[in-house]
Amino acid sequence: MTEAATALCRDCLALYTEPTRRCPACGSRRVVNHPELGKLSIAHLDCDAFYASVEKRDRPELKDQPVIVGGGQRGVVSAACYVARLYGVRSAMPMFKALAACPHAVVIKPDMTKYSAVGREVRQLMLETTPLVEPLSIDEAFLDLTGTEALHGGPPARTLAALALKVERQQRVTVSIGLSYNKSLAKIASDLDKPRGFAVLGRTDAPGFLASQSVGLIWGVGKALQARLEGDGIRLIGDLLAFDEQSLLLRYGAMGKRLYRFARGEDDRRVDPSSPAKSISAETTFNRDLTGLEELKVELWSLSEKVARRLKRANLAGESVVLKLKTRDFRTITRHRRLADPTQLAALIFQAGMALLEREVDGRAFRLIGIGTDDLVDGGKADPPDLVDPARDRAARVERAIDAVRGKLGNEAIGKGIGLKKE
């Protein structure tokens, strides 16, 4: 019955070979119908409004209230519950705009330690379902359930519905699932039926669905490229079907290949459990705009230490440093610097960040600063001995000694002078 299944009840997990609007077994209307339901095995699972959902879970009195998780009056929205979204509140929106749209919202400061703990529990439930889990963030991942029918006693669609129920029961947060035959379409599908959704895109219906969607849906197509495509008469994904791959390559470079393949629903990337994080970063929004180098320097050091801790915890090292600034008028500035060797050290991250920062401090007022590392490699390659610069080796030994003390007594147990200047 596995491949013959075309309908699934998401509440009692019953399978049917004919479409049905209501489950004959339990009466539920939460039924998924699709002719390829028993044949698809690539999924994207995404927790719904994750930070806000965790807060509502822990504070039941907020169940029906608009909740915004974010960083105060001058920060941005980290997450908004679905009630708040009805008022137009969205992630990454400046907090003052969110509160103007929904002035009666309950605003909660992010608690990343708590969210990470819940995220790990959800991830563990995924791994108990299949070892082929590729995390994308704290609350979402790709899963490949190919060949798991015998293990779980049913097709991947049924196993995924059972996983969603298990997450709800054990963690008391809801998830949305997208099921398809490749990663790109699975991720798109997971956004089609939120919250607590289950959407399917198969080989038969994906081309028609994609043809009617904006080219902005394609991963990697930002506002600038979308405007360029529309200027060339390509507004919908279906418009790309008129072009051969070579024409798109000549016009749009390497992105042309992605445009060509995406328009045809093609994506041969596998679900890779070993796929490393692409970057590690930290940022902060100030309570008041900062213009002076000394004030910005203190914030930069604090963030550099945070990034270094995350790198060490993940056993990764960064080959490049990225500085992020946001001006008073919300213009974002990013600057990159390649390092001589991969690093995990706050001092080296800070040093590279300062070189970039000094070029930007010219009297402008900044509301946000961030620092991060990308081009990540295995932590074993971090900070090799430098015979030319023994001072760097001494600095590395000092930092690792500080790490050891903090490991025993906590992050606030010991600090360097620049970090003590921060209020």
Protein Blocks (a to p, Z undefined) as FASTA:
>chain_A
ZZmpcbdcfklopacfbdcfbdfknopabdcddfklmmgcbdcdddehkllmmmmmmmmm
lmmpccdddebjklccfbdcfklmmnopaehiafklmmmmmmmbccddddfklmmmmmmm
mmmmmmmmpmcdcdfbfkbccddfehilmmnopafklmmmmmmmmmmmmnopacdddddf
bfklmmmmmmmmcghiacdddfklmmmmmmmpcfklpghiafklmmmmmmnopabfklmm
mpcfklmmmmnommlmmmmmmmnopafbdcdfklccfbdcdddddfbdcfbfklmmmmmm
mmmmmmmmmmmmnopacfbdcdddddfkopacddddddfbdcfbfklmmmmmmmmmmmmm
goiacfbdcdddehiacfklgoiadfklmmlmmmmmmmmmmmmmmmmnojklpccfklmm
pZZ
